Amino acid sequence: MAIEAARLSPSLAAAAFLARRPPPALFPFSLRCRMPLLRVLAGSSGGDGRVVALSSSELRKRRGLSSSSGAADPASGGDEKLRSLRRLFARPDVAIDAYIIPSQDAHQSEFIAECFMRRAYLTGFTGSAGTAVVTKDKAALWTDGRYFLQAEKELTHEWTLMRSGNHGVPTTSEWLNDVLPAGCRVGIDPFLFSFDAAEELKDSISNKNHELVLVRAMNLVDEIWGDARPKPPKEPTRVHDIKYAGIDVPSKLSFIRSHLTENGCDAVRGSDVPHSPVFYSYLIVEVSTATLFVDSNKVSEDVLEHLEKAGVKLKPYEAIVSEVERLAEKGAKLWLDSSSVNAAIVTAFKSSCDKQMKKKGKAGKKVEKEASSDEPTGVENGALNAVYNVSPVTLAKSVKNEAEIEGMKISHLRDAAALAEFWCWLEEEICKSVPLTEVQVAEKLLEFRKKQDGFIETSFDTISGYGANGAIIHYRPTPEDCSSIGSDNLFLLDSGAQYIDGTTDITRTVHFGEPSPRQKECFTRVLQGHIALDQAVFPERTPGFVLDVLARSSLWKIGLDYRHGTGHGVGAALNVHEGPQSISYRYGNLTALQKGMIVSNEPGYYEDNSFGIRIENLLLIKELNLANSFGGISYLGFERLTFVPIQSKLIDVSLLSPSEINWVNDYHEEVWDKVSPLLSGDTRDWLWKNTRPLLDVTY
């Protein structure tokens, strides 16, 4: 699944991997706790060369689009929502001039429950990444290149689309500084911003003497949503078997506590969520205790027994802020991951620390954050202090243990069998001219996956895009607005599954008729980038952005590119998007790729209003046994986890080198060897036909 840890603006940077954080130790940081052994059941250019941001209505007019193309009708309530929101600005207990609505929930999640889809409710834009900003007379939405086309279709004329990352497009803070007179008040819900993001926003808008206002008492969008707002999820939790987890809860808590001791800390703070086997909660781990903050109605007797045996106590979800205040009052030294803990929790801790210092006669002193890129920083004021650093859980979770790796390998083979059955079925249906929509095809794929042992749910909404819809990078078809699949254009299918023992994510692009020379060239160059990354060998401690160029180089040679990252981290029976590692053109992520991490390999190309191409496999990072070891360091490479054929008819073999032809043939031979034992009949015949060596294939 194509993802970019999108920096919609420097002031609102929020890495996508924060949506996948497991239960850390007691660093009060807001996280949808993934107890390691618990899972959920259920512009346009101006004449002077500047880029001009256009309203959605103007964009549709220039493209010849109308509301029937999927854009929301202003009469449907979009205008009234903005008017209702702006009326709240004047309330004495609010008193703001602008309000920022991010996509995240209180745990910085990427996939969020419906009741937290505030930005989508207000704007009508349903993409997973975006930030809305509303002033008393303007409304703008920022999103990245994956969603430009989708946002054009879905936003009403009231909204201005800001194509984040394009030259000349301001960040949210730059825009606010430009459109607001000096000295205004900009409001946010502090539960929806990490502390770092809130501080950065505060600093950037202070250039115009604006004040950042933390609106704690209510979320303004929730206020106008009212009774129509969906109820919070109540799905029960379940115990994740040790044979899949690999390491038990006490061992994981012991690991966290060792980090607390090393850094002189007393505590660290650290499926209700669609497509992710996790649940909304917080976890505080202290040196001798661990407390899970969760809705007790979700905790069954067997889960409660499991937690008690592991030494984990329960408290209400809403008690997290008061507990952090209590820890501050008793002088506990906290490990705070300020890049993920929400601003409400961190500011509550800092405020309580200030109150305690005043009680001790130390008025005027405050707990200040001192940034360090390498070592944790202790900030001490008598008995009140904190360590600000990345959660020790983040990296530990990203490096898979032997049981998790084995589960990922086995689940990917079952998933490959389901996909082979699906592609065999779909190819036959298209050949018979059976009318099928993008939605019907996605539903049929789900049927095939449900037959596999250990299937739980999809790992994200299936991206099923035919023709021009495939050019919308994160396209989401609906029964009311989708295309039929035919044999005249490319079909892009990006899908994944959550199994009891692993998480999958795969994209294939196919053509059921005769692809054009242009389509074949673009597909082949995407394939060349995929092969180049797959074959990469690199020294340990190499950050992912160093490898990104390998996937783009072939496209760059003819002046093409794609607007998303090349690879994201993937959890093992956890979130399909998991940090901290990534492979992206954005060089801000310095996380080194390590043995045991899993990343996606998914270069693509998207021709607006025509077609889209993406080829995605998941890769396990492994240590290589090479003839040399320069500098005494290890060298790493990749092992493939995904085994589904790549359509040969789309490959222009004349563009491939002999080594690239060998890669395709070797990969298809491996697909046959690993997956054919799981198949029979027509599906096995389909797999045989689609894994024949290049140059031997005839159509």
Residue, then its C-alpha position, 0 to 999 in steps of 0.5 A: m500500500a503506497i504511503e508517505a509519512a506525509r509532512l503536510s507542513p513542518s508545523l504539523a509533521a506527524a510520522a505515519f508510523l505513530a499510528r502503529r505504536p505498541p504499548p510502551a513503558l511508562f512514558p506518558f505518551s498517548l498510544r493506542c496500546r498494542m499489548p504485545l499479547l493482546r489483539v482486537l477481534a473484530g495549481s495551476s501556475g500564475g503568469d509570473g511562474r508562481v503556483v496558485a492554489l485553486s478552489s475545488s470548484e475552479l479545479r473541477k471547472r478547468r478539468g470539466l468535472s461536475s458534482s456528478s464526478g464524486a464531489a460533494d454537493p454544497a447543498s448536502g450540508g458542507d456549508e452549514k457545517l462550516r457555519s456551525l463551526r465558525r459560530l463556536f469560535a465566538r463562544p467565550d470559552v473558545a474565543i478563537d480566530a482559526y481551528i485546525i482539524p488533523s486526520q489523527d485520533a488521540h493516539q496519532s493513528e493512521f487508521i481510525a475509528e469512524c467516530f474520530m473521522r472528524r476531518a472527513y466529516l467536516t470536509g467531505f474528503t475521505g483520504s486517510a491523510g490531510t489537515a483542514v484549517v478553518t478561519k472566520d472566512k476561509a477554509a483550506l485542506w492540505t494533502d499530499g500527492r497520493y490524494f490530489l485527484q481524489a480531493e479535487k473530486e470530493l471537496t466542495h467549492e467552500w474549500t481550497l485544496m493545498r497540494s502539499g509538497n508542490h512548489g509555492v504551496p504554503t504550509t499550514s502555519e505559513w498560510l495562517n500567518d498570511v491570511l490572519p491579521a497579527g495577534c490572532r488565536v489559533g485553536i487545536d484539540p491538544f489530544l489530536f496533536s503530538f507534543d512536538a507538533a503542537e510546539e512546532l506549530k506554536d513557534s511557527i505562528s508566533n512570527k505574527n504574534h498569533e497564540l496557540v490555544l489548546v481547546r481542551a474542554m471539547n472538540l469543536v467538530d464533535e460539537i457540531w456533529g452532535d448525536a449523528r456522530p458514530k459511537p466509539p467502538k466496543e470490540p472485545t480484546r483477545v489474547h494473542d497466542i505466544k506461538y505467534a507473539g514469540i515473546d511473552v508479556p513479562s519478558k517485554l515488560s522486563f525489556i522496557r524496565s531495563h531501559l527505564t533503569e538505564n536512564g534513571c526513569d521511574a516510568v515510561r508512557g507509552s481493535d477498535v482501529p479498522h484493519s488493525p488488531v489493536f485497541y484504544s488504550y494507554l499503557i504506563v509501565e513503572v519499575s514495579t507495576a504496569t497499568l493499562f488504561v482501557d474501557s473495561n467493557k472490552v476486557s473479557e474474563d480470559v483477557l483479564e486473567h491473562l493481564e493479571k498473571a502478567g502483572v498488569k492492572l486496569k484503569p479507566y481509559e479516561a483516567i490517563v491524564s489524572e494518573v500522569e498528574r499524580l506521577a508528576e506530583k510524587g516526583a516520578k521521572l518519566w520517559l516521554d516520547s514527545s513525538s507521539v504522546n499527545a500535547a494534552i498529556v505532556t502539558a498536563f504533566k508539565s503543568s503539574c510539575d510547575k505546581q509542585m515546584k511552586k509548592k516547594g518554593k521554586a516558583g519560576k522554574k519549569v521542566e524544559k525539554e532539551a533536544s538530543s538527537d542521540e542520547p536521552t536527555g534528563v531535565e531535572n528540577g529537584a525531584l521533578n524531571a523527565v527523559y525525552n526520547v523515542s520509546p524503547v518499544t518502537l524499535a523493539k517492535s519493528v525488529k521481528n523475532e523468530a516466531e513473528i518472522e515464521g508467522m509472516k512467511i507462512s501467512h504470506l503463502r496462504d495469502a498468495a494461494a487466495l490471490a491465485e484463486f482470485w486472479c484465476w477467477l477474475e481473468e475468466e470472468i473478464c474473458k466471458s465479458v461478465p460485468l463486474t465493478e471495482v467494488q464487486v471485485a474487491e468483495k470477491l477477493l475478500e471471499f477468497r481470503k476468508k477461506q484461508d486459515g487464520f484470516i481475521e480481516t483486511s489490513f486496509d481498505t482494498i484499492s481497486g482501481y480500473g483505468a483512470n481510477g488507478a491513477i488516484i494513488h489511494y483510490r477507494p471505490t464505493p458502490e455509488d461511485c465506481s467503474s466497471i472493469g474491462s479489457d481496454n485499460l490497466f487494473l490496479l489492485d492493492s490489498g492486504a489481510q490480517y491473519i492470526d500469524g501475520t500481516t500482508d500487503i500486495t499490489r499487482t497491476v494487470h491488463f486483460g486485453e492488449p496494453s499499449p506500448r506506453q503502458k508497457e514501457c511505464f510498467t517495465r520501468v516500474l518493474q526495473g525499479h522494483i528489481a533494483l531495490d529488491q536486489a540492494v545490498f547495503p551496509e548496516r546503519t543505512p537509513g531507508f532514504v538512501l535506497d529510495v533512488l534505486a526504485r526511481s532511477s529507471l523512471w527518472k531516465i525518461g522524466l517520470d516519477y511518483r508522489h509517494g514513498t517507496g516503502h513503509g514498515v509492516g507489523a507482524a500481525l499488527n499494523v500494516h503501516e509501522g515505523p520507525q523505518s521507511i524507504s522514501y525520498r524524504y530524507g528526514n527519517l534517519t532510522a537505520l534499516q536493521k536485520g529483522m525489519i520488514v518493509s514494502n517495495e512498491p514503486g509506481y507510476y500514475e498518469d492522471n486521468s489515464f491509468g496507474i501502475r504499482i508493483e508491491n512485495l513485502l521484504l524481510i531485511k536479512e544479514l548477508n554472508l559476503a566474501n568481504s566485510f569492509g570496516g568490520i561491519s555487516y552488510l544487509g539485503f532483502e528476502r522476499l515474503t510475497f509470492v504472486p506472479i507479475q503479469s508478463k504481458l505488461i513487460d517490454v522485455s527489450l528494455l530489460s537487462p539479462s540480469e533483470i530477465n533472470w530476476v523475473n524468471d527466478y522470482h516466478e520459479e520461486v512463486w511456483d515452487k512455494v505456492s503450487p502445492l497449496l493449489s489444485g485444478d484451474t487455479r494451479d493451471w493458472l499459476w503454471k501459465n503465469t510463472r513461465p519464463l520470459l521469452d517462453v511466454t506467448y499470448 
